[in-house]
Amino acid sequence: MEIVGVDIGVVERVARTLKHKSGALEKLDVYDTKFYPPVSDDPELVTRYFLVLVAMDHRLSRPGKPYEACLEDGCYKGADLLYRLGMKKYIEDPGFFSPERLVEIKVEDVREWLSIGNTMPPDLEIRTLLLRDLGYKLMRLYNSSALKIIEKSDNKIHGSLENPGLVDNLKVFRAYEDPVEKKAMLLAKFLITRGLFKPIDELDVAVDNHLSRIAYRVGLVMVSGPLWNKIKEGVEVTAEEDILLRIVVKRAYRYVAFKSGLSPIVIDDFFWIMGRKLCVRDRQPECEKCLFKSYCRARKNSVFMVNEHSYYNTWYY
């Protein structure tokens, strides 16, 4: 028998810890101009930038082939490298992010943009198709304006058939069609924190590998049966299993946000940074620095010291 569920007891302990430490939780600086446009820039250009970069924010590395490189101003890896290259392109050629340019983009253009020497994302053809799709539909459905996606969202993350919200409007784009809505939630987080979108409803966390890994290790999410064996052994799950797991992970963090009284943006930032700095997959986690070390399931029992579930061939996250 297979069971995937949220452990409410662990959720409540995590929520209490975060509420107690709320003033010290690390946050993402969305105004860091190494990675994001300046605050003074045209909102249309800024929104286009985030729409395109988040569309590219998936599966940057593969086992044995990390996405990391050194530029003239330092060394970067993963999302940091993606957004650093994004800002370099934005400064050199802001028109690159226009729908009219995106609809004509070629694989060679994406390779030149996102590659440094032999370092490049693994799926340039898919990324090219996603960008062309983004450009075409922006032109046809939104009069070439990224801001119109926000304007048509009725100040909501989720809406209805008659009055769609931001996520509903984004799902027309192939890059944003994920039923678990990782990219849509990440984009919403950027737009909200930059003051470009002020929804009346609440968003969820953007479920990626870091948040999934922490959820399994700390014990926010419990998995049993053959699916747990797949996670432990690093066996790739099916598309259906991937969606099931991430939906439950999203629910777990939603409960953490609610019970702690903290914004899902604060929760998302904290756990994403924690997954990159402390509860890592490619080296020994730094458990002594963890806020949850006294009750983390993986620290008490090494059986639970697993990585996120394996599912490589996706552009959803």
Residue, then its C-alpha position, 0 to 999 in steps of 0.5 A: m500500500e502506498i501513502v503520501g500525506v502531510d504530517i500535521g504534527v511536524v507542520e505545527r512544530v516547524a510553524r512554531t519554530l519559524k514564528h519564534k524566529s520570524g525576524a531572523l529568517e533569511k530572505l531573497d533580495v529581489y532588487d539585487t541588480k546582479f540578478y534582477p532589473p533596477v527598481s527604476d526600470d520600465p515596469e513592462l521591461v521588468t515584467r518581461y524579464f521575469l516572465v522569460l527568466v522564470a520560464m527558463d528556471h528549470r532543470l539547469s543541471r544533470p547528474g555529473k553535469p552541473y550548471e556552473a561557471c566563472l564570469e568576470d565578476g565571480c563564479y555562479k551556479g544553478a539559478d544564480l548563473l541563469y539570472r546573472l546571464g539574464m541580467k547581462k543580456y538585459i543590460e546589453d540588449p533589453g529588446f531580446f526579451s520582447p515578444e517580437r524577438l522571442v517568437e523568432i528565437k533560434v536554438e543557437d541564440v539560446r545556446e549563445w545566451l545561456s552557455i559559458g564554454n562547455t557549460m550549458p543547460p541540457d535542453l536547449e531545443i525545449r527552451t527555444l520552443l518555450l520561448r517561441d511559444l511565449g513570444y507568439k502568445l504574448m503577441r496574439l493574446y496580450n497585444s505584446s504586453a507582459l503587463k496585460i497578463i497582470e491587468k487581466s488577472d483581476n488582482k487575483i492569483h487564482g480566479s474563475l472561468e469568467n474572471p481568471g487570475l494570474v495563474d489561470n492566464l499564465k497556463v496558456f503558455r507551455a512554460y507555465e502549464d505545470p499543474v503544481e504551478k511551480k513557475a507560476m508561483l515563482l513569477a507571482k512571488f517576484l511580481i508581488t515583492r517588486g510591487l508589480f502585482k498586488p493580489i487579494d488572495e494568497l499564493d503558494v510556495a514554488v515547489d522545487n527540488h530544495l523544498s521537496r528534499i527538506a519536506y521529506r527529510v524534516g518529516l513534513v511529508m511522509v511517503s510509504g510503500p513502493l514510492w518511498n523506495k523509489i525516493k530512497e533508491g533514487v529511482e526516477v518516478t513517473a509523471e503522475e507520481d511526480i505531480l502527486l508528490r509535489i502537490v502534497v509538498k505544496r500543501a505541507y508548506r501551505y499549512v506551515a505558512f498558515k499556522s505560523g502566520l507568515s507569508p508564503i513568500v517568507i516561507d518560500d524564500f527561507f526554505w529555498i535558501m536553506g536547501r541551497k546552503l544547509c540541507v543540500r544534496d551534493r554534500q553532507p548537510e549542516c544539521e547543527k545550523c538547522l532550526f529544526k535539528s531537535y526534531c528533524r526526522a532525518r537527523k534522528n534516523s538516517v533512513f530519512m536522509v534522502n534527496e528529493h525524488s528523481y524526475y529529470n525530463t520536465w520543464y515544470y521545475 
